[in-house]
Amino acid sequence: MNGELRRKEIIKRLTGASAPISASALATQLGVSRQVIVQDVALLRATGTEIVSLARGYRLPDRLVYQRVFKVYHSDEDVERELNLVVDLGGSVKDVFVYHRAYDIIRAPMGLHSRADVQRLLTDISSGKSSLLKNITCGYHYHTIEASDTATLDRIAGELKAGGFLADLKEYEPAELTEQD
């Protein structure tokens, strides 16, 4: 079993577990050393998977959340369409940020989980309470999107692409900004 499959199996076993599972037990179940499991858990954490370490082993938090960063571009008129697309497909918009060549990353939390949340944001923007962060970088911005599984994130990526929202990284932008889950 290769590393990617093994890490998926670790998540599967932790998801179905009623109690924490030790690294030694996972190692025995998967036919590898305890150190390989420890390294796999570190890799999973580095890619955004929350895994809780306890004295008795590993467990997942009560609700597993996957996240992915998308670089997008659109006009002010398409904000509602873009955000509704994400929440309608089961995603949540955790934040918005821009990569500014002089100021580096400027980030703002969003916490959008529904169309009602999107409407509240749009009402705040239209009332003059604030302006869209994307406008300081000519419409280019990033969203951290959260979902309960990677398949949902894949569907969101496909629809953002089909809608013409996804943008390519520029040569000066760090590739880490949009590394996949």
C-alpha positions in Angstrom: 0.0 0.0 0.0 1.5 3.3 -1.0 1.6 6.3 1.3 -1.4 8.1 -0.1 -3.6 5.1 0.3 -2.3 4.4 3.7 -3.1 8.0 4.9 -6.6 7.6 3.5 -6.9 4.3 5.4 -5.7 6.0 8.6 -8.5 8.7 8.2 -11.0 5.9 7.5 -10.0 4.0 10.6 -10.0 7.1 12.8 -13.4 8.1 11.4 -15.0 4.8 12.3 -13.3 4.6 15.7 -15.2 5.0 19.0 -12.0 5.5 21.0 -8.5 6.8 20.2 -6.2 4.5 18.2 -2.5 4.3 19.1 0.2 4.7 16.5 1.3 1.2 17.3 -2.1 -0.3 16.7 -2.4 1.5 13.4 1.1 0.3 12.4 0.1 -3.3 13.2 -3.2 -3.0 11.3 -1.5 -1.4 8.2 1.7 -3.5 8.3 4.2 -0.7 8.7 6.3 0.7 11.6 5.0 3.0 14.3 7.3 5.7 12.9 5.7 5.5 9.5 2.3 6.2 11.1 3.7 9.1 13.1 5.1 10.6 9.8 1.8 9.9 8.0 -0.1 11.8 10.7 2.3 14.7 10.5 1.7 14.8 6.7 -2.0 14.7 7.1 -1.9 17.6 9.6 0.4 19.5 7.2 -2.3 19.3 4.5 -5.1 20.5 6.8 -6.5 17.4 8.4 -7.1 17.9 12.1 -6.0 14.9 14.1 -6.0 15.1 17.9 -3.2 13.4 19.8 -4.1 11.9 23.2 -2.1 9.8 25.6 -4.1 6.7 24.3 -3.7 7.5 20.6 -5.1 9.5 17.8 -8.7 10.6 17.1 -10.4 13.0 14.8 -12.2 16.0 16.2 -15.9 15.8 16.5 -16.4 17.1 12.9 -13.8 16.5 10.3 -13.3 19.5 7.9 -11.2 19.6 4.8 -10.1 22.9 3.3 -8.6 24.1 0.1 -7.5 27.5 -1.1 -8.8 28.8 -4.5 -7.5 31.8 -6.4 -10.4 33.5 -8.1 -11.1 36.5 -10.2 -14.4 38.2 -11.0 -16.2 41.5 -11.1 -18.2 43.1 -8.2 -21.4 42.0 -9.9 -20.3 38.3 -9.7 -19.6 38.2 -6.0 -23.0 36.8 -5.1 -22.9 34.2 -7.9 -19.4 33.0 -6.8 -20.2 32.8 -3.1 -23.6 31.2 -3.6 -22.0 28.6 -5.9 -19.7 27.5 -3.0 -22.4 27.3 -0.3 -24.9 25.7 -2.6 -22.5 22.9 -3.2 -22.0 22.3 0.5 -18.9 24.4 1.1 -18.2 27.1 3.6 -16.2 30.2 2.8 -13.8 30.5 5.7 -12.0 33.7 4.6 -10.9 35.9 1.8 -7.4 37.1 1.3 -5.2 38.9 -1.2 -1.6 38.6 -2.0 -0.3 42.1 -2.3 3.2 42.6 -3.7 4.0 45.3 -1.2 2.0 44.3 1.8 2.1 40.5 1.4 -1.0 38.6 2.5 -4.0 40.6 3.8 -6.7 38.3 5.2 -10.3 38.7 6.5 -12.5 36.0 8.1 -15.9 35.4 6.4 -17.6 32.4 7.9 -20.2 32.0 5.1 -22.2 28.8 5.3 -25.4 29.7 3.6 -27.1 32.0 1.1 -28.4 34.0 4.2 -24.8 34.6 5.2 -23.9 35.7 1.7 -26.8 38.1 1.7 -25.7 39.6 5.0 -22.2 40.2 3.6 -23.6 41.8 0.5 -25.9 44.0 2.5 -23.0 45.2 4.6 -20.9 45.9 1.5 -23.8 47.8 -0.3 -24.5 49.9 2.9 -21.0 51.2 2.7 -19.9 49.4 5.9 -16.9 48.2 4.0 -15.6 47.4 0.6 -14.5 44.3 -1.2 -10.9 43.2 -0.4 -10.5 41.9 -3.9 -10.5 45.4 -5.3 -7.1 46.3 -4.0 -5.6 43.6 -6.3 -7.7 44.3 -9.4 -10.3 41.6 -8.6 -7.8 38.8 -7.9 -8.3 37.2 -4.5 -8.3 33.8 -2.6 -10.8 32.0 -0.6 -10.2 29.2 1.9 -13.1 26.9 1.3 -14.1 24.2 3.9 -16.1 21.1 3.3 -16.8 17.8 5.0 -15.0 15.8 2.3 -12.6 16.3 -0.6 -15.2 15.2 -3.1 -17.2 18.4 -2.3 -14.1 20.5 -2.7 -13.5 18.8 -6.1 -17.1 19.6 -7.2 -16.6 23.2 -6.0 -13.3 23.5 -8.0 -15.1 22.1 -11.1 -18.0 24.6 -10.8 -15.7 27.6 -10.1 -13.7 26.6 -13.2 -16.8 26.2 -15.3 -18.1 29.5 -14.1 -14.9 31.2 -15.2 -13.9 32.2 -11.6 -10.6 30.3 -11.2 -7.4 32.2 -11.8 -3.9 31.0 -12.4 -1.0 31.9 -10.1 1.3 34.7 -11.3 5.1 34.0 -11.3 5.6 36.2 -8.3 2.9 34.5 -6.1 4.1 31.7 -3.8 2.8 28.3 -4.9 2.0 27.4 -1.3 -1.0 29.8 -1.5 -3.1 27.3 -3.3 -1.6 23.9 -2.6 -4.2 21.2 -2.6 -5.5 19.2 0.4 
